[in-house]
């Protein structure tokens, strides 16, 4: 019985570490997307499209994921710099922010589309090109 508090403390510490390591869609958006699409999702007219109210963002998941994995126009692809979990979180954030009301994106859907598109795998090493 004396070990129970230690076990509980260890479990809480592990849970906190896992939560700290989990990708945060808003933080990922701020780091990778907000410079062009703006923090409010309104974009820059004539240069970068608004994500707020955007039918592509809120529509079938494969369409915006393809843009994230392959790039389009002036937008870079994020396949080599963001993991499946990162891409799922950042797209889920965009789909549920600024008045958008689309559902979340599962990591497994990103992984399946990455494979189907033969998109690069995200690097995780110290020298990987994180945006």
Helices and strands as residue ranges (DSSP letters): H 4-21, H 25-32, H 34-37, H 55-58, H 61-70, H 84-95, H 107-117
